[in-house]
Structure formats: structure tokens, C-alpha cells
């Protein structure tokens, strides 16, 4: 028994994309190694999509201040210089997030972490025709518990579903998307 067109279910994939000079993607694109054709639909307003921070969380964070307890859940695996520990946390346990969108004004103290077993990531260096070195990722679903030492906790929500990995290229590659909450 083979699969016919009636056996396929429609699916969608939402992607946040920035193109230079106001360019827009073509209405038909290709996805995957076999270049399966896909329909592309552009949404100008991103305000009501799944990658925006929910209003209920924004309202809860609005009432928080110094001493608040916040948590970070990794939606995608992250790469940190300190292994399981984000490099933006100083050795004393406090640190400012040196990330985009003005988060450097929030200082946090790491209280606890629930981190899964490390995962390898590697690849092939096409330029040098050799394998890339293995790096170890913190798995998606890992949770970091913080206390706010200084700054407005609501500023953390500017990094909702934005990468928090230590290196800029790793952030550009989407490693370590952040989901914030309280504990």
C-alpha cells in the first residue's frame, strides 16, 4: 500500500525572517534535502504569533522588582563557554546579560539549574574539507533559576524566544532560545 495525496495532512512552519532592503520571499519555496515545494505566506504583523511573549507573562513581570525570582527555560539547545553554565554569569554567581535589546541593565544571581545531559554538535568544514571540532550543548528544556539583583525583570522579556548563547555566531545560528518565567 502506498501513500496517495489523500494520506497527507497539511502542516505549517512559522519562521521569523529579516531580509535586506525590504525584499520579500517568493510565494513558492523549497524545503528539505529533496527540495519539496512549499507555499510561502508573509505576515506583516507579528503581534499575534506564537513567538511573542504571552500577555499574561508580561503582566506578571510588570509587577516584579529587585529580589524577584525568575527562570530561564531553553527552547533550543545552547552553547555556553562554561559548559552548562552561561558565560554571561560572572564567577561570583552574578552577571549582566550581554545580549541584544538592552538586557545588559538586568543583573541576575544564579540560584539553581536543572540541566540535562550534554549533547554533541559538530559538522563539516567545507572550506578546509575536514570535520569541525565537537562542541557540547546544553540540551533544550534545561532550566536556570535566578534572583534579580538589579534592574527591571520585565526587560528580560525583550529576549523572549531570542538566543542567549555566549558567542554571537551561535546566537545567529539560533542556539539557546529563551523562555522566561517566574518561580
N, C-alpha and C positions, 0 to 999 in steps of 0.2 A: 504494500500500500504506500503510495507516495503522497506527498502533501500538495494540494492544489491551492489556488488563490483563496478559496473559501476557508482554508485552515489557518490563515494568517490573521493576527489581531493587530489593529492599529496601535502604534506607540508613539510617544513624543519624547524629545530630548530638549531640555532648555539649556541655553548657553548664553552667558554674558560675554559680549564681544565688543571691542573697540577697534574701529577701522580708521585709518588715516584719511584726512581731507574729506570727511563726510561721505566716504564710499559706503555703498550698501552691498550685501551679498546677493548673488544671483538667486532667482526663485527656485532653481533646481540645483542641488549639490550632490556630492557623493560622500559616502561614509564607509569606513572599513577597508580592509585589505582587498576585498573583491569589488570595491567601488560600487556599492549598491546605491541606486539613485534615491534621493530623499527630497521632499518638498521643504523649502526654507520659507519661514514666515517671520517677518520683522515686527517686533512690538516696540513702538517708540517709547511708551511709558512703562517703566519697570516697577512702578509703585505697588502693584498688587501681585507680585510673583513670589514664589517660594523662597527665593534667595534674599528677600528683605526680612529684617528683624520684625517679628510679630509685635503688634501694638501693645499686647498685654505685657510683654517683657520690657518694652520701652517705658511703660507707665510704672512698672515696678522699680526699674533702675532710677527713674526720676526722683524717687524719694530716698535714695541711698546717699550716704556721705562717708566721711572718714571712718574707718573701722568696719565698713561693710564687708561681708564675706561673699566673694564671687567665685564662680568656677568657669573653667575653660574646658570644653569638650572638643576634641579634634574630629572633624568630619572627614578628613582625609589624612593619610599618614604624613608625619612631619619629619624634617631633618634639622636636628639641633647639634650645635658644636659640642655640647656637654653630654652627648648620648641621649638619655631620657630627659635630661634637664635643659630647658631653653637657655641659650647663651645670653639672652637679654636679662637674665636674673644674675645679679652680682653674687659673688661667693658668700656674702653675708646673708643672702636669702632675700634681699630686696632688689628691685630693679625697675627701671623705666622701660616701657615697651618702645623700642627704637624702630617703630613701624610707621607706615604711611598714615595719613589722615589725622595728624595732630595727637596721636596717642602718647607721645613722649611725656606729657604732663601728668600721666597716671603712674603712681608708684605702688608696686604690689609687693607683698611678702608671701612667698610660697609656704603654705602650711602643710599640705599633703599632696600626694599624687597617686593615682591608680593607673598604672601603666602596664599595658600588655607586653608580651614577649616581642623583642625587636624583630624587624623584618628587613631582609636584604633588598637593595636596589642596585642595579648595575646597568650595563648596556654595551654598545659597541661604538668605539670612536672611529667614525668613518674617515676622518681626516688623517689619522695615523694608522688606520687599519689594524687595530688591536682592541682588546676588551678594556672597558673602563673599570676602574677600581670599585670594589664593592663598598657601598656605604650602608649604614644601618639606620633604619627609620623607626620612629615611634609609631606604633600602629594607630589607625583610626579607632575612635572610641575611647582613647585614653583621656583621663580627666585630671585636671590640675585645680587644686583648691587654694585660693588666695585670700589675703586680707588686704584691704585698701589702706595704704599708709598716707597717701596724699593725692589730691586731685579729685575730679568728679567721676565716679564709676560709670555714669551714663556715657562718657566719652569712649568707653570700651566698645560700645555697640556700633561705633563707626567702623569697627573691624569685623562686623558680623559677616560670616562666610567669606572672609578675606584671609589670605595666608599669613601665618605667624612664624614660619620657619626663620632661622637666623640669617641665612645668606639671601641676597637679593635675587639671584638667579633661581634658587629653589622656590622663593615666593612667586616669581614669574611663572614657574612651572606648576604652580598650584599645590605645592606641598604644605600641609598644615592649615587647612581652612578652619576658622574658629567659630564656635557656637558658644555664646556667653550665657550665663545664668547665675543664680544665687544658690547658696546652701545654708 
